[in-house]
Amino acid sequence: MNPIADMPSSTDVIYPLHPLKVKDSKRPNIIFIFIDSWNKRTLTPETMPNVYRVATES
């Protein structure tokens, strides 16, 4: 057994470290998308289909 081979590489994301504890909440689900230096004219169904769908359905 090679312990070094079992270690994650620096690009691996290990999340969550522990099981998440979730409480039932009546708060609305809110998504914040922060993009630096973004031109809103690029929000089209062709260039950003998933974000466009969320923007038009919300």
PDB file of N, CA, C and O in Angstrom:
ATOM      1  N   MET A   1       0.843  -1.189   0.000  1.00  0.00           N
ATOM      2  CA  MET A   1       0.000   0.000   0.000  1.00  0.00           C
ATOM      3  C   MET A   1       0.879   1.240   0.000  1.00  0.00           C
ATOM      4  O   MET A   1       1.832   1.334   0.774  1.00  0.00           O
ATOM      5  N   ASN A   2       0.562   2.173  -0.854  1.00  0.00           N
ATOM      6  CA  ASN A   2       1.336   3.393  -0.982  1.00  0.00           C
ATOM      7  C   ASN A   2       0.513   4.552  -0.407  1.00  0.00           C
ATOM      8  O   ASN A   2      -0.450   4.979  -1.044  1.00  0.00           O
ATOM      9  N   PRO A   3       0.863   5.075   0.782  1.00  0.00           N
ATOM     10  CA  PRO A   3       0.069   6.142   1.389  1.00  0.00           C
ATOM     11  C   PRO A   3       0.078   7.428   0.576  1.00  0.00           C
ATOM     12  O   PRO A   3      -0.882   8.196   0.639  1.00  0.00           O
ATOM     13  N   ILE A   4       1.125   7.678  -0.176  1.00  0.00           N
ATOM     14  CA  ILE A   4       1.190   8.906  -0.980  1.00  0.00           C
ATOM     15  C   ILE A   4       0.196   8.830  -2.131  1.00  0.00           C
ATOM     16  O   ILE A   4      -0.386   9.849  -2.503  1.00  0.00           O
ATOM     17  N   ALA A   5      -0.009   7.660  -2.699  1.00  0.00           N
ATOM     18  CA  ALA A   5      -0.955   7.508  -3.806  1.00  0.00           C
ATOM     19  C   ALA A   5      -2.387   7.753  -3.345  1.00  0.00           C
ATOM     20  O   ALA A   5      -3.225   8.151  -4.154  1.00  0.00           O
ATOM     21  N   ASP A   6      -2.690   7.525  -2.066  1.00  0.00           N
ATOM     22  CA  ASP A   6      -4.037   7.721  -1.554  1.00  0.00           C
ATOM     23  C   ASP A   6      -4.313   9.159  -1.140  1.00  0.00           C
ATOM     24  O   ASP A   6      -5.454   9.498  -0.828  1.00  0.00           O
ATOM     25  N   MET A   7      -3.301  10.006  -1.129  1.00  0.00           N
ATOM     26  CA  MET A   7      -3.487  11.406  -0.726  1.00  0.00           C
ATOM     27  C   MET A   7      -4.093  12.192  -1.889  1.00  0.00           C
ATOM     28  O   MET A   7      -3.723  11.973  -3.043  1.00  0.00           O
ATOM     29  N   PRO A   8      -5.023  13.106  -1.594  1.00  0.00           N
ATOM     30  CA  PRO A   8      -5.595  13.915  -2.673  1.00  0.00           C
ATOM     31  C   PRO A   8      -4.558  14.876  -3.241  1.00  0.00           C
ATOM     32  O   PRO A   8      -3.643  15.311  -2.542  1.00  0.00           O
ATOM     33  N   SER A   9      -4.719  15.197  -4.520  1.00  0.00           N
ATOM     34  CA  SER A   9      -3.806  16.168  -5.112  1.00  0.00           C
ATOM     35  C   SER A   9      -4.234  17.568  -4.694  1.00  0.00           C
ATOM     36  O   SER A   9      -5.292  17.742  -4.090  1.00  0.00           O
ATOM     37  N   SER A  10      -3.427  18.549  -5.008  1.00  0.00           N
ATOM     38  CA  SER A  10      -3.732  19.924  -4.597  1.00  0.00           C
ATOM     39  C   SER A  10      -4.944  20.484  -5.329  1.00  0.00           C
ATOM     40  O   SER A  10      -5.486  21.507  -4.911  1.00  0.00           O
ATOM     41  N   THR A  11      -5.386  19.840  -6.413  1.00  0.00           N
ATOM     42  CA  THR A  11      -6.551  20.325  -7.149  1.00  0.00           C
ATOM     43  C   THR A  11      -7.848  19.653  -6.715  1.00  0.00           C
ATOM     44  O   THR A  11      -8.923  20.056  -7.161  1.00  0.00           O
ATOM     45  N   ASP A  12      -7.774  18.641  -5.859  1.00  0.00           N
ATOM     46  CA  ASP A  12      -8.980  17.969  -5.393  1.00  0.00           C
ATOM     47  C   ASP A  12      -9.710  18.836  -4.381  1.00  0.00           C
ATOM     48  O   ASP A  12      -9.094  19.487  -3.538  1.00  0.00           O
ATOM     49  N   VAL A  13     -11.022  18.833  -4.478  1.00  0.00           N
ATOM     50  CA  VAL A  13     -11.847  19.542  -3.515  1.00  0.00           C
ATOM     51  C   VAL A  13     -12.493  18.495  -2.622  1.00  0.00           C
ATOM     52  O   VAL A  13     -13.209  17.613  -3.097  1.00  0.00           O
ATOM     53  N   ILE A  14     -12.240  18.598  -1.350  1.00  0.00           N
ATOM     54  CA  ILE A  14     -12.800  17.655  -0.393  1.00  0.00           C
ATOM     55  C   ILE A  14     -13.780  18.444   0.473  1.00  0.00           C
ATOM     56  O   ILE A  14     -13.398  19.075   1.458  1.00  0.00           O
ATOM     57  N   TYR A  15     -15.040  18.394   0.084  1.00  0.00           N
ATOM     58  CA  TYR A  15     -16.066  19.158   0.787  1.00  0.00           C
ATOM     59  C   TYR A  15     -17.337  18.346   0.805  1.00  0.00           C
ATOM     60  O   TYR A  15     -17.658  17.720  -0.205  1.00  0.00           O
ATOM     61  N   PRO A  16     -18.049  18.322   1.851  1.00  0.00           N
ATOM     62  CA  PRO A  16     -17.744  18.881   3.157  1.00  0.00           C
ATOM     63  C   PRO A  16     -16.818  17.968   3.938  1.00  0.00           C
ATOM     64  O   PRO A  16     -16.745  16.768   3.673  1.00  0.00           O
ATOM     65  N   LEU A  17     -16.120  18.533   4.889  1.00  0.00           N
ATOM     66  CA  LEU A  17     -15.232  17.739   5.721  1.00  0.00           C
ATOM     67  C   LEU A  17     -16.013  16.883   6.707  1.00  0.00           C
ATOM     68  O   LEU A  17     -15.561  15.810   7.108  1.00  0.00           O
ATOM     69  N   HIS A  18     -17.191  17.367   7.095  1.00  0.00           N
ATOM     70  CA  HIS A  18     -18.066  16.658   8.030  1.00  0.00           C
ATOM     71  C   HIS A  18     -19.474  16.663   7.445  1.00  0.00           C
ATOM     72  O   HIS A  18     -19.784  17.519   6.616  1.00  0.00           O
ATOM     73  N   PRO A  19     -20.322  15.744   7.848  1.00  0.00           N
ATOM     74  CA  PRO A  19     -21.695  15.755   7.331  1.00  0.00           C
ATOM     75  C   PRO A  19     -22.387  17.090   7.623  1.00  0.00           C
ATOM     76  O   PRO A  19     -22.222  17.667   8.697  1.00  0.00           O
ATOM     77  N   LEU A  20     -23.161  17.565   6.652  1.00  0.00           N
ATOM     78  CA  LEU A  20     -23.871  18.822   6.824  1.00  0.00           C
ATOM     79  C   LEU A  20     -25.085  18.610   7.711  1.00  0.00           C
ATOM     80  O   LEU A  20     -25.770  17.592   7.610  1.00  0.00           O
ATOM     81  N   LYS A  21     -25.347  19.573   8.578  1.00  0.00           N
ATOM     82  CA  LYS A  21     -26.530  19.553   9.424  1.00  0.00           C
ATOM     83  C   LYS A  21     -27.490  20.594   8.866  1.00  0.00           C
ATOM     84  O   LYS A  21     -27.168  21.781   8.803  1.00  0.00           O
ATOM     85  N   VAL A  22     -28.664  20.140   8.465  1.00  0.00           N
ATOM     86  CA  VAL A  22     -29.627  21.015   7.823  1.00  0.00           C
ATOM     87  C   VAL A  22     -30.889  21.068   8.658  1.00  0.00           C
ATOM     88  O   VAL A  22     -31.409  20.039   9.091  1.00  0.00           O
ATOM     89  N   LYS A  23     -31.376  22.282   8.880  1.00  0.00           N
ATOM     90  CA  LYS A  23     -32.632  22.491   9.591  1.00  0.00           C
ATOM     91  C   LYS A  23     -33.700  22.872   8.574  1.00  0.00           C
ATOM     92  O   LYS A  23     -33.413  23.544   7.583  1.00  0.00           O
ATOM     93  N   ASP A  24     -34.921  22.441   8.821  1.00  0.00           N
ATOM     94  CA  ASP A  24     -36.022  22.886   7.978  1.00  0.00           C
ATOM     95  C   ASP A  24     -36.205  24.383   8.181  1.00  0.00           C
ATOM     96  O   ASP A  24     -36.202  24.872   9.311  1.00  0.00           O
ATOM     97  N   SER A  25     -36.361  25.093   7.096  1.00  0.00           N
ATOM     98  CA  SER A  25     -36.488  26.540   7.184  1.00  0.00           C
ATOM     99  C   SER A  25     -37.585  27.007   6.247  1.00  0.00           C
ATOM    100  O   SER A  25     -37.793  26.426   5.181  1.00  0.00           O
ATOM    101  N   LYS A  26     -38.280  28.049   6.643  1.00  0.00           N
ATOM    102  CA  LYS A  26     -39.304  28.629   5.789  1.00  0.00           C
ATOM    103  C   LYS A  26     -38.762  29.841   5.042  1.00  0.00           C
ATOM    104  O   LYS A  26     -39.518  30.574   4.404  1.00  0.00           O
ATOM    105  N   ARG A  27     -37.480  30.044   5.122  1.00  0.00           N
ATOM    106  CA  ARG A  27     -36.857  31.152   4.396  1.00  0.00           C
ATOM    107  C   ARG A  27     -36.816  30.807   2.900  1.00  0.00           C
ATOM    108  O   ARG A  27     -36.718  29.635   2.537  1.00  0.00           O
ATOM    109  N   PRO A  28     -36.890  31.812   2.046  1.00  0.00           N
ATOM    110  CA  PRO A  28     -36.816  31.531   0.601  1.00  0.00           C
ATOM    111  C   PRO A  28     -35.401  31.131   0.187  1.00  0.00           C
ATOM    112  O   PRO A  28     -34.418  31.527   0.814  1.00  0.00           O
ATOM    113  N   ASN A  29     -35.321  30.350  -0.864  1.00  0.00           N
ATOM    114  CA  ASN A  29     -34.022  30.005  -1.441  1.00  0.00           C
ATOM    115  C   ASN A  29     -33.570  31.174  -2.300  1.00  0.00           C
ATOM    116  O   ASN A  29     -34.285  31.589  -3.213  1.00  0.00           O
ATOM    117  N   ILE A  30     -32.402  31.701  -2.017  1.00  0.00           N
ATOM    118  CA  ILE A  30     -31.878  32.852  -2.745  1.00  0.00           C
ATOM    119  C   ILE A  30     -30.506  32.497  -3.286  1.00  0.00           C
ATOM    120  O   ILE A  30     -29.667  31.948  -2.572  1.00  0.00           O
ATOM    121  N   ILE A  31     -30.287  32.814  -4.546  1.00  0.00           N
ATOM    122  CA  ILE A  31     -28.987  32.577  -5.175  1.00  0.00           C
ATOM    123  C   ILE A  31     -28.375  33.933  -5.496  1.00  0.00           C
ATOM    124  O   ILE A  31     -29.008  34.767  -6.142  1.00  0.00           O
ATOM    125  N   PHE A  32     -27.160  34.152  -5.050  1.00  0.00           N
ATOM    126  CA  PHE A  32     -26.407  35.350  -5.395  1.00  0.00           C
ATOM    127  C   PHE A  32     -25.312  34.942  -6.370  1.00  0.00           C
ATOM    128  O   PHE A  32     -24.552  34.011  -6.104  1.00  0.00           O
ATOM    129  N   ILE A  33     -25.231  35.625  -7.476  1.00  0.00           N
ATOM    130  CA  ILE A  33     -24.177  35.367  -8.458  1.00  0.00           C
ATOM    131  C   ILE A  33     -23.352  36.640  -8.558  1.00  0.00           C
ATOM    132  O   ILE A  33     -23.850  37.685  -8.977  1.00  0.00           O
ATOM    133  N   PHE A  34     -22.099  36.543  -8.173  1.00  0.00           N
ATOM    134  CA  PHE A  34     -21.192  37.691  -8.226  1.00  0.00           C
ATOM    135  C   PHE A  34     -20.170  37.445  -9.330  1.00  0.00           C
ATOM    136  O   PHE A  34     -19.419  36.471  -9.293  1.00  0.00           O
ATOM    137  N   ILE A  35     -20.155  38.330 -10.297  1.00  0.00           N
ATOM    138  CA  ILE A  35     -19.221  38.205 -11.408  1.00  0.00           C
ATOM    139  C   ILE A  35     -18.538  39.555 -11.583  1.00  0.00           C
ATOM    140  O   ILE A  35     -19.204  40.577 -11.748  1.00  0.00           O
ATOM    141  N   ASP A  36     -17.234  39.557 -11.548  1.00  0.00           N
ATOM    142  CA  ASP A  36     -16.467  40.781 -11.705  1.00  0.00           C
ATOM    143  C   ASP A  36     -16.261  41.065 -13.196  1.00  0.00           C
ATOM    144  O   ASP A  36     -15.905  40.165 -13.957  1.00  0.00           O
ATOM    145  N   SER A  37     -16.479  42.284 -13.600  1.00  0.00           N
ATOM    146  CA  SER A  37     -16.249  42.733 -14.980  1.00  0.00           C
ATOM    147  C   SER A  37     -17.094  41.953 -15.979  1.00  0.00           C
ATOM    148  O   SER A  37     -16.581  41.457 -16.982  1.00  0.00           O
ATOM    149  N   TRP A  38     -18.376  41.848 -15.705  1.00  0.00           N
ATOM    150  CA  TRP A  38     -19.283  41.122 -16.580  1.00  0.00           C
ATOM    151  C   TRP A  38     -20.222  42.096 -17.257  1.00  0.00           C
ATOM    152  O   TRP A  38     -20.764  42.989 -16.606  1.00  0.00           O
ATOM    153  N   ASN A  39     -20.420  41.941 -18.537  1.00  0.00           N
ATOM    154  CA  ASN A  39     -21.332  42.788 -19.292  1.00  0.00           C
ATOM    155  C   ASN A  39     -22.673  42.061 -19.378  1.00  0.00           C
ATOM    156  O   ASN A  39     -22.737  40.944 -19.889  1.00  0.00           O
ATOM    157  N   LYS A  40     -23.732  42.678 -18.888  1.00  0.00           N
ATOM    158  CA  LYS A  40     -25.032  41.999 -18.835  1.00  0.00           C
ATOM    159  C   LYS A  40     -25.586  41.679 -20.225  1.00  0.00           C
ATOM    160  O   LYS A  40     -26.513  40.878 -20.338  1.00  0.00           O
ATOM    161  N   ARG A  41     -25.052  42.272 -21.265  1.00  0.00           N
ATOM    162  CA  ARG A  41     -25.502  41.942 -22.618  1.00  0.00           C
ATOM    163  C   ARG A  41     -25.102  40.521 -23.018  1.00  0.00           C
ATOM    164  O   ARG A  41     -25.626  39.977 -23.990  1.00  0.00           O
ATOM    165  N   THR A  42     -24.177  39.924 -22.273  1.00  0.00           N
ATOM    166  CA  THR A  42     -23.776  38.551 -22.587  1.00  0.00           C
ATOM    167  C   THR A  42     -24.703  37.513 -21.960  1.00  0.00           C
ATOM    168  O   THR A  42     -24.511  36.314 -22.157  1.00  0.00           O
ATOM    169  N   LEU A  43     -25.707  37.965 -21.207  1.00  0.00           N
ATOM    170  CA  LEU A  43     -26.663  37.047 -20.609  1.00  0.00           C
ATOM    171  C   LEU A  43     -27.703  36.686 -21.667  1.00  0.00           C
ATOM    172  O   LEU A  43     -28.786  37.269 -21.720  1.00  0.00           O
ATOM    173  N   THR A  44     -27.360  35.733 -22.489  1.00  0.00           N
ATOM    174  CA  THR A  44     -28.247  35.277 -23.561  1.00  0.00           C
ATOM    175  C   THR A  44     -28.428  33.773 -23.437  1.00  0.00           C
ATOM    176  O   THR A  44     -27.610  33.109 -22.799  1.00  0.00           O
ATOM    177  N   PRO A  45     -29.475  33.222 -24.028  1.00  0.00           N
ATOM    178  CA  PRO A  45     -29.673  31.777 -23.972  1.00  0.00           C
ATOM    179  C   PRO A  45     -28.540  30.998 -24.646  1.00  0.00           C
ATOM    180  O   PRO A  45     -28.288  29.843 -24.304  1.00  0.00           O
ATOM    181  N   GLU A  46     -27.868  31.626 -25.589  1.00  0.00           N
ATOM    182  CA  GLU A  46     -26.779  30.934 -26.294  1.00  0.00           C
ATOM    183  C   GLU A  46     -25.490  30.891 -25.468  1.00  0.00           C
ATOM    184  O   GLU A  46     -24.799  29.872 -25.445  1.00  0.00           O
ATOM    185  N   THR A  47     -25.170  31.989 -24.794  1.00  0.00           N
ATOM    186  CA  THR A  47     -23.896  32.057 -24.077  1.00  0.00           C
ATOM    187  C   THR A  47     -23.975  31.543 -22.643  1.00  0.00           C
ATOM    188  O   THR A  47     -23.013  30.965 -22.136  1.00  0.00           O
ATOM    189  N   MET A  48     -25.113  31.750 -21.991  1.00  0.00           N
ATOM    190  CA  MET A  48     -25.261  31.340 -20.588  1.00  0.00           C
ATOM    191  C   MET A  48     -26.654  30.743 -20.380  1.00  0.00           C
ATOM    192  O   MET A  48     -27.485  31.351 -19.705  1.00  0.00           O
ATOM    193  N   PRO A  49     -26.925  29.560 -20.947  1.00  0.00           N
ATOM    194  CA  PRO A  49     -28.296  29.043 -20.926  1.00  0.00           C
ATOM    195  C   PRO A  49     -28.863  28.797 -19.530  1.00  0.00           C
ATOM    196  O   PRO A  49     -30.037  29.083 -19.296  1.00  0.00           O
ATOM    197  N   ASN A  50     -28.078  28.284 -18.607  1.00  0.00           N
ATOM    198  CA  ASN A  50     -28.598  27.990 -17.272  1.00  0.00           C
ATOM    199  C   ASN A  50     -28.856  29.256 -16.467  1.00  0.00           C
ATOM    200  O   ASN A  50     -29.885  29.369 -15.802  1.00  0.00           O
ATOM    201  N   VAL A  51     -27.939  30.199 -16.521  1.00  0.00           N
ATOM    202  CA  VAL A  51     -28.130  31.461 -15.807  1.00  0.00           C
ATOM    203  C   VAL A  51     -29.284  32.244 -16.440  1.00  0.00           C
ATOM    204  O   VAL A  51     -30.068  32.875 -15.730  1.00  0.00           O
ATOM    205  N   TYR A  52     -29.391  32.206 -17.757  1.00  0.00           N
ATOM    206  CA  TYR A  52     -30.485  32.878 -18.447  1.00  0.00           C
ATOM    207  C   TYR A  52     -31.831  32.298 -18.012  1.00  0.00           C
ATOM    208  O   TYR A  52     -32.784  33.042 -17.781  1.00  0.00           O
ATOM    209  N   ARG A  53     -31.908  30.981 -17.902  1.00  0.00           N
ATOM    210  CA  ARG A  53     -33.157  30.322 -17.481  1.00  0.00           C
ATOM    211  C   ARG A  53     -33.535  30.753 -16.066  1.00  0.00           C
ATOM    212  O   ARG A  53     -34.697  31.065 -15.806  1.00  0.00           O
ATOM    213  N   VAL A  54     -32.574  30.773 -15.156  1.00  0.00           N
ATOM    214  CA  VAL A  54     -32.851  31.205 -13.785  1.00  0.00           C
ATOM    215  C   VAL A  54     -33.299  32.666 -13.775  1.00  0.00           C
ATOM    216  O   VAL A  54     -34.229  33.026 -13.054  1.00  0.00           O
ATOM    217  N   ALA A  55     -32.642  33.500 -14.568  1.00  0.00           N
ATOM    218  CA  ALA A  55     -32.976  34.925 -14.595  1.00  0.00           C
ATOM    219  C   ALA A  55     -34.377  35.168 -15.146  1.00  0.00           C
ATOM    220  O   ALA A  55     -35.072  36.070 -14.677  1.00  0.00           O
ATOM    221  N   THR A  56     -34.799  34.392 -16.120  1.00  0.00           N
ATOM    222  CA  THR A  56     -36.109  34.612 -16.721  1.00  0.00           C
ATOM    223  C   THR A  56     -37.229  33.935 -15.940  1.00  0.00           C
ATOM    224  O   THR A  56     -38.384  34.349 -16.042  1.00  0.00           O
ATOM    225  N   GLU A  57     -36.917  32.918 -15.174  1.00  0.00           N
ATOM    226  CA  GLU A  57     -37.952  32.215 -14.404  1.00  0.00           C
ATOM    227  C   GLU A  57     -38.126  32.753 -12.992  1.00  0.00           C
ATOM    228  O   GLU A  57     -39.115  32.432 -12.332  1.00  0.00           O
ATOM    229  N   SER A  58     -37.205  33.550 -12.522  1.00  0.00           N
ATOM    230  CA  SER A  58     -37.277  34.036 -11.136  1.00  0.00           C
ATOM    231  C   SER A  58     -37.974  35.365 -11.054  1.00  0.00           C
ATOM    232  O   SER A  58     -38.121  35.919  -9.964  1.00  0.00           O
TER     233      SER A  58
END
